[in-house]
Amino acid sequence: MNALYQQLLDAVDVGIHVINKNGETIIYNKKMMEIESMGSEDVLEKNLLDVFKFRDSQSSTLVQALTTGKSTKNTKQTYFNYKGKEITTINNSFPIIENGTITGAVEIARDVTQLEHVIKENVLNKQNTNFTFDKIIGHSEPMLTVIDEAKRATRTTSSVMVAGETGTGKELFAQSIHNGSARSSAPFISQNCAAIPDNLMESLLFGTKKGAFTGATDRPGLFEQADGGTLLLDEINSLDPSLQAKLLRVIQEKSIRRIGDLKDKKVDVRIITTINEDPIDAISSGHLRKDLFYRLSVVSLFVPPLRERKGDIDLLTKHFIEKYNKLFKMDVKGISSEARQILHEHDWPGNVRELEHTIEGAMNLILDEDSITVRNLPTKFRKKYQQNADKLPSSLLNLSGEGVENRPLKEKMAEAEKFYIQQALIENKNNISHTAKKLGISRQSLQYRMRKFGL
């Protein structure tokens, strides 16, 4: 039975802390350890006040229950663990009474530390939006198409859903739509739905009314803060389905109700959402309500992954080199042809963000070079380059011409191009369309080169 009790205590999604009549901890469940960033060995069998520190104006609700015999409900409490970490919880505390004598006290806690940090970091305040369409880098056809569609969406106040893989730059489009619209002078509020626990997200979105729980204050939510402007809900598919239903009601009625309030308040907010998976897949898997999807996707934009817009790699690489030149006070001129080729061969599962981190990492490894070379790239790229180099004919490896007949550069470049196309055809099982996509050229251009080289 003890094992069963312990399993049940660790399974619940609230913190449970029990002390005996001496103020020593006798039960401390897994959730409480997570909330307070403590191990059981740090707390069990130790006096509560030796482990945790409370502000002068506030005492422990758990100790109060032990000493006064009074219960408290929905009381907000901020305190510190022995490492100095600040913790904020909403507590229900009550004494344990046996035969009329107080023998201990129990506290059930919900964590609101993250919400407090969000508020302190001014997430609820108007955020600066730096991106406009002219700052989005890309001249490939897929990118120009989605930019054009996004520009058209600036003319209205309809909801926009921006779909795309992680790292493709979905928020750049959201900011650009806001800055290009008539709401550009109004607030732009952004919130990642995956970053806040479900039990805190509702109060963050809709706000709280004083008296909703002990310690609650009149606090506007994201919708009120974004009134007249734009609210970006990032990773909407991470939002709890019950909250999705409440969000749907807000969109339909154009009004919100703070937690603990009895009155609705009208809000004028344009909603832009992002989603990092195919919306149809999200609906099928239960991550996104179908009715909410139809409301949010009046305008649907699909940001292409980097592997489908490899024609933009050179532009992006140049931009990131310039960015980190300024940041690191360096003067890197560019990237070698061998390193550039590797960047074009990579599939970029992390998309533009991965490319940026790759360039940043490479520039950290530069010593005396004036450009990024293969040896400056991360290990996974260098290994791939070495594997490809092992397949190359010796005439291509010996670029200095030593030991082989010297030939004009044009001939050597043609031989290298022919070899590269051959390898791509082999890897794609001679599928012309797939090979052309892999090489970042059109099908017609590939067919021309195949005829030219007799392939």
N, C-alpha and C positions, 0 to 999 in steps of 0.2 A: 504493500500500500504506500509506503514511503516513496518508492520508486515511481509509482503512478502519480502521486501528488506532485513530485518534482517535475515529471514530464508535463503535467497539466500547467504548472506554474510557468514553465519555460515556453509553452505553446501559445499562451495568451499574448495579445499585442498591446498590453499596458504594463507599465512598471509596477512591481509589487515589492514593498519594503516593510519588513516586520521587525520591531524591536521588543526586547523583554522589559521587565520592570526597572532594570538598571540602565536602560537606554542602549543596550548592546544589540547589534543586529543578529537576528536568528534566521531570517528568510530574506533572500535577495535574488530575485529571478533574473533570467537572461535579458529580458527587455530592459530592466532597470540598469543592468550593467552597460547596455548599449547607450541608454540615455545619459548616464553619468560618466561614461568612458572609464569605468573601473572594473577590476577583476574581483571575483568573489573573495579571493584571499586578501584583498585590500580592505574589505568591509566587514565580512562575517566575524562575529565574536569581538568586534571592536565597538567602542562607544561612538555613537553617531556624531557627536560634536567634536570628536577628535579627528574625524575623517572629512567632515564637510564644514565649510565656513558660511555664515549667514550675515547679511548686511545688518548694521546696527539697528536700522529701523524695522527689521523683520526677523522674527524667530522661526524656528522650524515648526511647520504645521504638525509634523509627526510627534515632536517633543511636546507640543501644546496638547495634543490628544492624550498623551501619557500623563502629563502633570495636572491637567484641568478636567479630564474626562469628557471634554466636549468634542463633538464631531464638526468637521468643516467640509463644505462641498464646493467644488469648482473654484478653488482658490488658486490664484496665480502666485507663483513663488520663484524668485531668482536667488541662486546661491552658487557656491564655488566648491569644486572638489579639491583634494589636497594638492593637486597639480596646478591649481589656479584657473582651471577651465570654468567659464561661466555656463550655468545651466538654468534654463527656465522651463517650468512645468506647470500644468494645471492639476491640482491635487484634490483627491477625496481622502480625508484622514479620519480615523475613528479609533476609540480605545477598545481594548480587549478586556472584558469584565467577567470575572469568575467569582461567584458567590458574593457579589457586591464589592469585590476588590479589583482595582485596575492592575492587571498583570502584564500588560504590554500595549502596543499600538500598531495599527496597520495603515499603510499609505498606498493608495492606488494612483499612479501618476501618468499623465499624457505629456509627451514632449512637445514643447513649442519653441525650443531653442532656435531652430532654423528659421521659424517665422520671425522671431525677434531680430535675428541677424539680417534678414531680408529687409525689414523695416529700417533698421539702423543704417543699412547701406543705401537707403533712399531709392529702393526699387519702385516705391510708390510715387516718387516724384517724377516730374517730366525728365525724360532722358534725351541726351543729345543724339541727333541722328546725323551721321557724317556722310552717308552714302547717297549718291545720286546716280542716275543712269550713266552719266559720262565717266563715272569712276569704275564701272563694271568692265572688267578686262575680257575681251573676246571678240574675234572677227570671224569665227567659224560660222557656217550656215545655221547649225542648231542653236548656237548662242544668240545670233542676230534675230532669229525667229522669236525666241522667248522674250528677248528684250523688247521687241516691237509689240508683242502681245501685252506685256506688262505696262508699257507706256500708254496703251489704249485704256487700261484699267484705271488710270489716274483721273479720267474724266468723270467718273461716277463715285458713288459711295457703296457700291455692292461689295459683298463679302468676297474675299479672295483666298483660295487655298493654293499654297506653293508646295508642290511635291518634288522630292529629290532625295538622293542618297545623302548620308552624312558627309559633310565636308564640301558640298557643291556650292554653297554660298546662298542659301535660301533667304537668310535674313537680309542680305544685301538687296535683294529684290523687294522685300517688305519695306525697308527703309526708303528705297528709291521711289516706290509707289506713293508712300506717305509724303515725301518731299516734293514729288511732282504734282500733288493734288492740291485742291483748295484748302485742305486741312493742314498744310505744311507749317503754319504758325501755331497750331494747336498741339497738345501733348501727344507724344508717341511713347507708349508704354509697352515694354517687352517682358514676357515671363515664360520661362521654360517649364512646361507642365510636368516634366519628369524630375525636376529638381526639388520639388516640395512634396512632402508626404500628403496622402489623400485627405487625412483628417484635418490638415491645416489649409488646404487649397481653397476650400469653400470660403473661409473667413478672409483669405487673401484676395479672392476674386470679388466678393460681395460686401466685405467690410463687417464691422461689428457695432452693436448698440451698447451703450453703457448699461451694465446690469445683466447682460446676457450670461455672464458668469462672473464670479468674484475676481476683481482686478480688470475686467473688461472695460474698455473706454470707447468713446465714440470715435471710430476710425474708418475712414473711407476705404473702400476696396479698389481694385484695379479699374473696374468699370467707371466708378465715379471720378477717379483721377484722370482717366482718359476721355472724359466727357468733352465732346466737341472735336476730338482727335481720333487717333487710331490705337487699337489694342492688338498687339501681336501675341498670339498664343502658340509658342513653339512646341513641337512634338505633341500635337493635340491628341494623337493616338495613345499617349501615355496617361491621359486623363481618365479617372475612374468613371465607369458607365453611369453611375448615379449622378455624378456632377455633370456629365454630358447632357443628361435629361434636364437639369436645372439651367444649364447654359442655353439649351434649346428654347426654354421658356423665356429667358431674357431676350434672346434674339427675336422671338415672335412678338413679345409684348413691349419690347424696347423700354423695359423698366427692371429695376433690381430691388431686392429687399435685404437689408442688412440682417445679419444673424442677431436674433433677439428683438428685432423691430417688428412692428405691426403694420407699418406703412410702406407702400411701394414708392420708388422715386424714378422718374423718367430720366433716361440717359440717351445721349446721341453719340454713339460710338461706331466707328467702322472697324470691323473685325477682319484681321488677316491671320490665317493659320498656316503652319508648316507641318509637313508629315514626312517622315523618313522611310516610308514604305509605300508600295502601291496602294492607293485608297481602296481598291476593290479587294485586295488581300486583307487589308485592315478590317473591312466590314465582315468578310468571311470568317476571320479569326476572332471576331468579337471585340476587337480593339477600338472600333469606331462605329457608333450608331448610324444606321442608314439614313434616318430622318435628319440627323444632325449634318451628315455629309452633304445632303442636298441643300441645306441652308447655308453651309459654309463654302460650298464650291460653285457659287454663281459664276465666278471666274476661276478657272483652273489653269495653273501654270506648271509645267514640268521642266525643271532645270536639268539639263543633260549631265551625266557623269563625265569626268575628264577623259575616260577611255573612248567616248564618243565625240570628243571635240579636241583631238590631239593637235589639230592645227593651231590651237591656242597655247600650247605648251611653251613655245619660244617667247611669246609675249608675256606670259605669266612669270617665266624664269627671269626675264629681264627686269620685270617689276619687282620681284622679290630680292634680286641682287641689289637693286637701287635702294630698296627699303632697308636692308640690313647693312648696306654700306653706310647709310646715315646713322643707323642705330649703333653699329660697332665701330664707327669712324674708320672705315676701311676704304680701299679704292680698287675693288675687284672689277675688272673690265668686262668679263663675260664668262663663257663656258667653252671648254674644248669640244671639238667635233665628236670625239669618242664619247665623252660624258653626255653630250647632247643626244647622241644616238641611243644611249642607254635609257635616258629619260623618255624618249619617244617609244621605246620598246616596252616599257613597263605598263601594266594595266591600271595602276593607281586605284586600288580599292578604297583608299582614304580620300581620293579626289583632290581638289585644289588644296585642301588643308594639308594633305600628305606631301604634296609637292612643295608647299611653303616650308614645312618642317625639314624636308630633305635639303633644300637650299640653305636654310639656316644652319643645319648641322654641318653641311659641307663648308660653309664659310667659317665655322668654328675651327675647322681642321687646316685651314690655309695658313701657311707660314710666309714664304717668300714669293709664292706664285702670284701672278696678276690675273689669273682666271681659274675657275673651278675645273679640276681635272678628275679623271676616274679615281685616282687614289684619295681624293677628298670626299668622295661619295660614301654613304653608309655601307657597311660590310655586305649586306644582301645584294647591293648593286654591283659591288666589286666582284663578288663571286660569280654573278651572272655574266659579267663582262669576260671573266677568265674562261668560263665555260664556252662562251661564244668564240673567244680567241683560239681555243684549242681546236675548233672546227675550221678555222680560216686557212686557206692555202698559204704556203710560205711566201708567195709573191706579194700577198697583201700585208702580211705581218712585217716584212722587211721594208718598211717605208723609206729607209735611208738608201736603199738600192744596193747595199753591200752584199756581194755574193750572188746577185742576180743581175740580169740585163737591165740597164737603166732605160726607162721609157718615159714618154711625156706624161704629165699629171693627168691629162684628159683620158689617156688609156687606162691608167690605174684607177681613176675614179669610175670609169665605165665597168671595169672588172669588179670593183667593190659593189657597185650598184647591182650588177647581174647576180653576184653571189648572194647578196642580201635578199633580192626578190626570189631567188631559188629557195633559200631557206624558209622564207615566209610561205611560199607555195606548199612546201613539204609539210610545214607545221599545220597548215590549214587544209591539208589533203586535196590540194589543187582546186579548192573552191574559190572562184574568181572574186565573188562578192565579199566573202570573209577575208580573203587576203588583202583586197583593196582597203577594207575597213581597218585591218591591222596596220597597214602601211600609212594610213591617213591620206590616201589619194582616191580619186574617182575610179570607178570600174573601167571607164574608157581609157584613162591614163595608164592603168595597169596593163590593159590589153595592148596598148601602143608599145609599151616597154617590152612586153613579152615577144611581140613581133620583131622589135628592134634587136633583141638579144637571141632570137631563135629559140625561145623557150616554149 
